[in-house]
Structure formats: C-alpha cells, structure tokens
Amino acid sequence: MQKVFKAVLSVLLITVTGTGLWAGGAGELDAAAEPVKKKLVMAMVTNQSGLGDQSFNDAAWEGLGQAEEKYGIERKVLESREQAQYVPNLSTLAEQGASLVIGVGFMIKDAVAETAEMYPDTYFGMVDGSVELPNVASIHFRENEGAFLVGAIAAKVSKTGIIGFVGGMSTPVTNRFEAGYRAGAMTANPDIEILISYAGTFADAAKGEEMANPQYDQGADVIFQVAGQTGLGVINAAKKKGKFVIGVDRDQNYLAPENVLSSMIKRVDIAVLNAVGMVVDGVFKGGHYYYGINEGAIDFATSGNLIPADVVDYANALKEKIVAGDITPPSTYEELENFTVPAM
C-alpha cells in the first residue's frame, strides 16, 4: 500500500511539474507560472483634423506617449475623418478593453456622452467639452488667457495697425480664443483693427490659406490661427506673403521659423497625462478639470526670437496680472463687450 501511494504521488508530481507550476518538489512555485500582468490600454479618438495636425490632436497623442513612458501603458488611437465615425470609434476602443478613452475636441462631445452611457465601466476623457457622467473627466482650458497674451503681442508688433484671426469652426472654444485675442490686442493698442474669419472646417489647409490671403491683402501683418490642419494653410500663406502668423496649441515656429512670430501654448499633453495617472492610481473621478496659466498649461512661445524683447516683457507683465487676478481675459463675446481695457 505504501509503495502504491508513493507511485501515485510521483505521478502527480511529474504531472504538475510538466505544467510548469511546480519546481524541484520543494513546494516552491515556478516564477514563470505567475500570471503576467496585462498592460493597461489608454486610447484616444481624434477629431476630423486627425494626427499630423501639428497642434491639438498631436498634443493629445504626445500626452499618451508620455504616459506610455511613465506608466508602461499601451496607447491606441483611432482617427475620425467625419463626425459619423465618432461613436463607432469610441465604442470600438471600449469594446477592445481600453481603460480610458479620450475624445479630442468640442465636436466629439455628444458622441462621448452617448458612448460613455453605453459603457459605464469604461473611463472617458472629454477634451474641450462638458459631459455630466460619473465615468467622464471633462477637461477644459482657459484659452482666453493665452489668447489675450498673443493678442497683445500681435498688436504691439504690428506695423500696419491691422491684425487678423482665422478660426476653424465657430464653437464656444474657438470663440473663447477669439474673445481673449481681441481683448489682448485692444489692451496693447486701443486703435488696433482686427479682421476675423472662420473657415468652417478644421481639416482643410487649402481653405486656411484661402481665408488668410484676403486678410494679409487688407493690411494685416500678423494673423492668429486657431484651426487645426486648416491653420497649416494660414502658415503657408504667411510664408508666401512674408508676413507673421501666430501658431496654436504647440510651439509651431519650426514650421516656418521666419514667420511664426509666437504660438499660444495649450498643454493638452499635460491634461491627458494627468487623466491617465488617475486611472493608473485607481483614483479616477468624473467631473470638470480646468487648466490655465496657473497650472502651467497655458503660455506663449518665444522660439525664433522674433518678438522684440520689450514686447516679451510687456506680455509677461500682463501674464503676471492675470495670475494675480488683476486682469480677467474675456471668454465669450458678451464678456468681450463688457471688457474694460486695464491700465498698464
């Protein structure tokens, strides 16, 4: 009987060892048998500008790249070429098991709300829009603060007394840029003339050039573009006309080193990285998250040294007043109408 028991035990040990779950018969688990920790997947859905816009979507993708390095997550992206793709793209990523799905741009807001309701166990980030659901972090930027600064720079640098603004589509977000820009320009030069155009798209560089050329021809020597890929056309127009342009979201001086006077920096990457961090740390909470100058997410660029030193000093003085609460740049047309130019 004892011999039979030993034989059976021997067979059991051999069988278990063959599965890789037992090593040496000493009761130690094989390290290789420990479950492999699966990487968390963090993903994003672009707006119609897609990757390669050199601004908004690329900044969000960079944020996921930073999260990949910091947290070891896997990042994914689905590009949208039309609004009809928003819900299918968001749903696909949720179905694939992404822990966080980020929708980029105001135009995707309704799709995020619809998809987040369908997938309550998936976390979502909504950049530039509000979604009132417990599994959605709505990420907002105080673009009016940065636009105010580049508006002042444009007005100070302009030699013609005429500057321009080209937006992609007229939305509350682009209107916030416009309101801040106009207020900053009026603060620097109460007599400044500001030309305003909207292209009706964020994804057409040719249209951007078409919008910019008449403004330059009417005497504008600086144009602020807030238009995604459409804005790349504004930069092309500035190069051809030998005029100045102000970039958006990222430092775009490298696209035209002699023409991109400044860029209004909007650190979408920081917000995306922070959203990923909440998921990784298990502390994700739906709600509203705001980023401005105080959070280090809004600023202006000086690459290329095209802005005179005294104008940089002036813009920095305005920035200090915004931080101190002495200046509140308008964020809507109504606030712009009631804006009083501060004494400097």
VEXROLO-981886 format. One record per residue (C-alpha): chain; x, y negated, z. Coordinates in nm, 3 decimals, padded with zeros to 5 digits. Last residue first. Layout:
R  chaine       c1       c2       c3
R       A        X        Y        Z
...
//
This chain:
R  chaine       c1       c2       c3
R       A  -00.077  -09.941  -01.783
R       A  -00.435  -10.049  -01.726
R       A  -00.683  -09.772  -01.795
R       A  -00.908  -09.778  -02.104
R       A  -01.262  -09.730  -01.979
R       A  -01.440  -09.422  -02.106
R       A  -01.819  -09.441  -02.122
R       A  -01.842  -09.362  -02.493
R       A  -01.574  -09.094  -02.451
R       A  -01.774  -08.930  -02.172
R       A  -02.069  -08.901  -02.409
R       A  -01.849  -08.764  -02.686
R       A  -01.723  -08.495  -02.451
R       A  -01.402  -08.413  -02.263
R       A  -01.298  -08.761  -02.154
R       A  -00.948  -08.799  -02.006
R       A  -00.957  -08.854  -01.628
R       A  -00.689  -09.105  -01.533
R       A  -00.589  -09.193  -01.174
R       A  -00.632  -08.831  -01.067
R       A  -00.268  -08.794  -00.965
R       A  -00.212  -08.528  -01.232
R       A  -00.368  -08.755  -01.495
R       A  -00.154  -09.048  -01.378
R       A   00.158  -08.833  -01.401
R       A   00.066  -08.735  -01.756
R       A   00.024  -09.100  -01.850
R       A   00.376  -09.171  -01.723
R       A   00.499  -08.871  -01.924
R       A   00.338  -09.016  -02.236
R       A   00.509  -09.353  -02.178
R       A   00.847  -09.188  -02.119
R       A   00.809  -08.990  -02.442
R       A   00.718  -09.315  -02.618
R       A   01.030  -09.485  -02.479
R       A   01.245  -09.195  -02.601
R       A   01.118  -09.220  -02.959
R       A   00.932  -08.904  -03.071
R       A   01.111  -08.715  -03.349
R       A   01.343  -08.528  -03.114
R       A   01.289  -08.207  -03.312
R       A   01.110  -08.039  -03.024
R       A   00.924  -08.283  -02.798
R       A   00.621  -08.072  -02.713
R       A   00.309  -08.182  -02.526
R       A   00.152  -08.021  -02.220
R       A  -00.128  -07.793  -02.099
R       A  -00.082  -07.459  -01.919
R       A   00.139  -07.566  -01.628
R       A  -00.149  -07.521  -01.386
R       A  -00.163  -07.893  -01.307
R       A  -00.167  -07.980  -01.677
R       A  -00.474  -07.769  -01.738
R       A  -00.611  -07.419  -01.694
R       A  -00.952  -07.321  -01.559
R       A  -01.084  -06.976  -01.466
R       A  -01.456  -06.905  -01.453
R       A  -01.611  -06.587  -01.319
R       A  -01.564  -06.212  -01.322
R       A  -01.320  -06.068  -01.072
R       A  -01.032  -05.835  -01.141
R       A  -00.844  -05.741  -00.823
R       A  -00.716  -05.394  -00.913
R       A  -00.357  -05.511  -00.949
R       A  -00.340  -05.402  -01.314
R       A  -00.676  -05.564  -01.389
R       A  -00.585  -05.895  -01.224
R       A  -00.246  -05.892  -01.396
R       A  -00.410  -05.852  -01.737
R       A  -00.612  -06.168  -01.674
R       A  -00.297  -06.353  -01.564
R       A  -00.112  -06.250  -01.881
R       A  -00.404  -06.371  -02.093
R       A  -00.412  -06.707  -01.915
R       A  -00.036  -06.754  -01.952
R       A  -00.046  -06.661  -02.322
R       A  -00.322  -06.914  -02.388
R       A  -00.068  -07.178  -02.295
R       A  -00.210  -07.478  -02.480
R       A   00.072  -07.703  -02.598
R       A  -00.027  -08.010  -02.794
R       A   00.240  -08.031  -03.059
R       A   00.476  -08.314  -03.147
R       A   00.603  -08.505  -03.450
R       A   00.570  -08.208  -03.682
R       A   00.714  -08.371  -03.996
R       A   01.091  -08.329  -04.006
R       A   01.099  -07.983  -03.849
R       A   00.809  -07.850  -04.059
R       A   00.700  -07.503  -03.940
R       A   00.962  -07.506  -03.663
R       A   00.784  -07.803  -03.505
R       A   00.482  -07.586  -03.429
R       A   00.512  -07.575  -03.048
R       A   00.204  -07.368  -02.965
R       A  -00.163  -07.456  -02.912
R       A  -00.168  -07.740  -03.166
R       A   00.055  -07.929  -03.405
R       A   00.081  -08.304  -03.457
R       A   00.145  -08.424  -03.811
R       A   00.375  -08.695  -03.943
R       A   00.409  -08.809  -04.302
R       A   00.641  -08.727  -04.594
R       A   00.342  -08.673  -04.821
R       A   00.437  -08.317  -04.920
R       A   00.541  -08.221  -04.569
R       A   00.233  -08.379  -04.413
R       A   00.010  -08.196  -04.662
R       A   00.171  -07.864  -04.569
R       A   00.108  -07.938  -04.201
R       A  -00.256  -08.008  -04.277
R       A  -00.270  -07.679  -04.467
R       A  -00.138  -07.496  -04.161
R       A  -00.432  -07.650  -03.977
R       A  -00.673  -07.430  -04.168
R       A  -00.493  -07.136  -04.008
R       A  -00.610  -07.260  -03.668
R       A  -00.779  -07.600  -03.696
R       A  -00.687  -07.856  -03.437
R       A  -00.471  -08.087  -03.650
R       A  -00.353  -08.424  -03.519
R       A  -00.270  -08.657  -03.807
R       A   00.001  -08.927  -03.808
R       A   00.071  -09.178  -04.089
R       A  -00.291  -09.255  -04.167
R       A  -00.308  -09.507  -04.450
R       A  -00.614  -09.409  -04.649
R       A  -00.403  -09.172  -04.863
R       A  -00.294  -08.988  -04.547
R       A  -00.658  -08.943  -04.451
R       A  -00.752  -08.839  -04.804
R       A  -00.476  -08.574  -04.804
R       A  -00.565  -08.417  -04.469
R       A  -00.903  -08.265  -04.550
R       A  -00.787  -08.099  -04.874
R       A  -00.475  -07.973  -04.699
R       A  -00.696  -07.813  -04.436
R       A  -00.920  -07.664  -04.704
R       A  -00.618  -07.500  -04.866
R       A  -00.521  -07.353  -04.528
R       A  -00.858  -07.181  -04.493
R       A  -00.925  -06.981  -04.175
R       A  -01.052  -07.217  -03.905
R       A  -01.351  -07.330  -04.108
R       A  -01.591  -07.623  -04.143
R       A  -01.308  -07.859  -04.240
R       A  -01.387  -08.130  -03.987
R       A  -01.263  -08.484  -04.049
R       A  -01.197  -08.789  -03.826
R       A  -01.004  -09.107  -03.911
R       A  -00.886  -09.314  -03.614
R       A  -00.812  -09.688  -03.631
R       A  -00.598  -09.824  -03.347
R       A  -00.689  -10.165  -03.206
R       A  -00.690  -10.058  -02.839
R       A  -00.337  -09.918  -02.882
R       A  -00.194  -09.680  -02.620
R       A  -00.523  -09.636  -02.434
R       A  -00.716  -09.621  -02.760
R       A  -00.493  -09.334  -02.877
R       A  -00.541  -09.147  -02.552
R       A  -00.918  -09.187  -02.570
R       A  -00.928  -09.070  -02.932
R       A  -00.722  -08.762  -02.856
R       A  -00.924  -08.670  -02.548
R       A  -01.253  -08.690  -02.736
R       A  -01.114  -08.498  -03.034
R       A  -00.975  -08.212  -02.826
R       A  -01.304  -08.182  -02.639
R       A  -01.488  -08.188  -02.972
R       A  -01.270  -07.895  -03.079
R       A  -01.388  -07.704  -02.770
R       A  -01.756  -07.804  -02.785
R       A  -01.756  -07.690  -03.150
R       A  -01.713  -07.877  -03.478
R       A  -01.522  -07.635  -03.697
R       A  -01.155  -07.661  -03.793
R       A  -01.065  -08.010  -03.677
R       A  -00.862  -08.273  -03.860
R       A  -00.774  -08.592  -03.668
R       A  -00.616  -08.903  -03.814
R       A  -00.409  -09.213  -03.738
R       A  -00.420  -09.571  -03.862
R       A  -00.225  -09.862  -03.708
R       A   00.012  -09.847  -04.004
R       A   00.335  -09.800  -03.807
R       A   00.205  -09.512  -03.599
R       A   00.443  -09.401  -03.321
R       A   00.249  -09.553  -03.031
R       A  -00.089  -09.441  -03.165
R       A   00.032  -09.085  -03.225
R       A   00.195  -09.063  -02.881
R       A  -00.122  -09.186  -02.709
R       A  -00.327  -08.929  -02.897
R       A  -00.067  -08.666  -02.807
R       A  -00.125  -08.742  -02.437
R       A  -00.505  -08.753  -02.456
R       A  -00.502  -08.425  -02.650
R       A  -00.314  -08.267  -02.360
R       A  -00.573  -08.372  -02.104
R       A  -00.871  -08.312  -02.335
R       A  -00.754  -07.953  -02.378
R       A  -00.858  -07.878  -02.021
R       A  -00.858  -07.505  -02.083
R       A  -01.121  -07.244  -02.004
R       A  -01.109  -06.868  -01.948
R       A  -01.433  -06.683  -01.874
R       A  -01.349  -06.359  -01.692
R       A  -01.621  -06.108  -01.778
R       A  -01.720  -05.797  -01.578
R       A  -01.958  -05.981  -01.343
R       A  -02.148  -06.145  -01.631
R       A  -02.208  -06.516  -01.697
R       A  -02.020  -06.561  -02.023
R       A  -01.862  -06.900  -02.082
R       A  -01.631  -06.976  -02.373
R       A  -01.279  -07.080  -02.460
R       A  -01.108  -06.742  -02.408
R       A  -01.352  -06.473  -02.295
R       A  -01.184  -06.187  -02.107
R       A  -01.360  -05.855  -02.070
R       A  -01.346  -05.570  -01.819
R       A  -01.500  -05.237  -01.910
R       A  -01.738  -05.058  -01.672
R       A  -02.035  -05.274  -01.777
R       A  -02.003  -05.163  -02.142
R       A  -02.329  -05.258  -02.318
R       A  -02.357  -05.582  -02.119
R       A  -01.997  -05.670  -02.201
R       A  -02.074  -05.613  -02.570
R       A  -02.357  -05.866  -02.585
R       A  -02.176  -06.133  -02.383
R       A  -01.857  -06.082  -02.584
R       A  -02.053  -06.114  -02.909
R       A  -02.216  -06.436  -02.788
R       A  -01.876  -06.590  -02.709
R       A  -01.697  -06.494  -03.033
R       A  -01.726  -06.845  -03.183
R       A  -01.557  -07.004  -02.881
R       A  -01.226  -06.833  -02.949
R       A  -01.046  -06.512  -02.862
R       A  -01.233  -06.217  -02.715
R       A  -01.022  -06.019  -02.470
R       A  -01.083  -05.653  -02.397
R       A  -00.951  -05.515  -02.068
R       A  -00.933  -05.152  -01.956
R       A  -00.933  -05.028  -02.314
R       A  -01.091  -04.684  -02.332
R       A  -01.132  -04.632  -02.705
R       A  -01.505  -04.701  -02.669
R       A  -01.425  -05.047  -02.528
R       A  -01.192  -05.114  -02.823
R       A  -01.456  -05.007  -03.072
R       A  -01.723  -05.216  -02.899
R       A  -01.519  -05.537  -02.928
R       A  -01.454  -05.469  -03.296
R       A  -01.817  -05.379  -03.372
R       A  -01.941  -05.690  -03.183
R       A  -01.705  -05.933  -03.359
R       A  -01.718  -05.794  -03.713
R       A  -02.030  -05.984  -03.818
R       A  -01.845  -06.307  -03.740
R       A  -01.612  -06.263  -04.035
R       A  -01.244  -06.181  -04.082
R       A  -01.202  -06.027  -03.739
R       A  -00.869  -05.876  -03.638
R       A  -00.848  -05.583  -03.399
R       A  -00.563  -05.584  -03.149
R       A  -00.401  -05.334  -02.914
R       A  -00.159  -05.356  -02.625
R       A  -00.019  -05.071  -02.415
R       A   00.067  -05.161  -02.058
R       A   00.415  -05.149  -01.907
R       A   00.336  -05.422  -01.655
R       A   00.590  -05.695  -01.728
R       A   00.696  -05.606  -02.081
R       A   00.349  -05.516  -02.207
R       A   00.205  -05.813  -02.018
R       A   00.442  -06.042  -02.209
R       A   00.323  -05.886  -02.534
R       A  -00.038  -05.933  -02.425
R       A   00.037  -06.302  -02.375
R       A   00.208  -06.314  -02.714
R       A  -00.115  -06.184  -02.869
R       A  -00.304  -06.472  -02.704
R       A  -00.052  -06.722  -02.845
R       A  -00.077  -06.565  -03.192
R       A  -00.455  -06.605  -03.180
R       A  -00.433  -06.975  -03.096
R       A  -00.129  -07.104  -03.288
R       A   00.090  -06.972  -03.570
R       A  -00.227  -06.848  -03.745
R       A  -00.043  -06.523  -03.817
R       A  -00.294  -06.309  -03.635
R       A  -00.655  -06.375  -03.724
R       A  -00.808  -06.712  -03.816
R       A  -01.152  -06.549  -03.804
R       A  -01.142  -06.496  -03.429
R       A  -00.918  -06.228  -03.289
R       A  -01.023  -05.927  -03.083
R       A  -00.792  -05.839  -02.797
R       A  -00.669  -05.532  -02.614
R       A  -00.525  -05.406  -02.289
R       A  -00.466  -05.032  -02.261
R       A  -00.346  -04.893  -01.928
R       A  -00.076  -04.635  -01.974
R       A  -00.158  -04.282  -01.863
R       A   00.031  -04.150  -01.561
R       A   00.162  -03.805  -01.645
R       A   00.025  -03.548  -01.401
R       A   00.297  -03.375  -01.200
R       A   00.391  -03.043  -01.361
R       A   00.731  -03.167  -01.476
R       A   00.826  -03.221  -01.113
R       A   00.787  -02.846  -01.054
R       A   00.606  -02.796  -00.725
R       A   00.818  -02.646  -00.448
R       A   00.691  -02.335  -00.262
R       A   01.023  -02.154  -00.261
R       A   00.940  -01.918  -00.546
R       A   01.207  -02.092  -00.755
R       A   00.964  -02.325  -00.932
R       A   00.590  -02.312  -00.963
R       A   00.353  -02.505  -01.189
R       A   00.537  -02.446  -01.516
R       A   00.265  -02.218  -01.646
R       A   00.509  -01.926  -01.664
R       A   00.595  -01.974  -01.297
R       A   00.228  -01.914  -01.212
R       A   00.224  -01.584  -01.400
R       A   00.559  -01.470  -01.260
R       A   00.448  -01.550  -00.906
R       A   00.120  -01.365  -00.955
R       A   00.296  -01.060  -01.097
R       A   00.534  -01.052  -00.800
R       A   00.244  -01.079  -00.556
R       A   00.074  -00.780  -00.726
R       A   00.394  -00.576  -00.700
R       A   00.446  -00.672  -00.339
R       A   00.088  -00.569  -00.254
R       A   00.131  -00.232  -00.434
R       A   00.455  -00.162  -00.244
R       A   00.281  -00.240   00.090
R       A   00.000   00.000   00.000
//
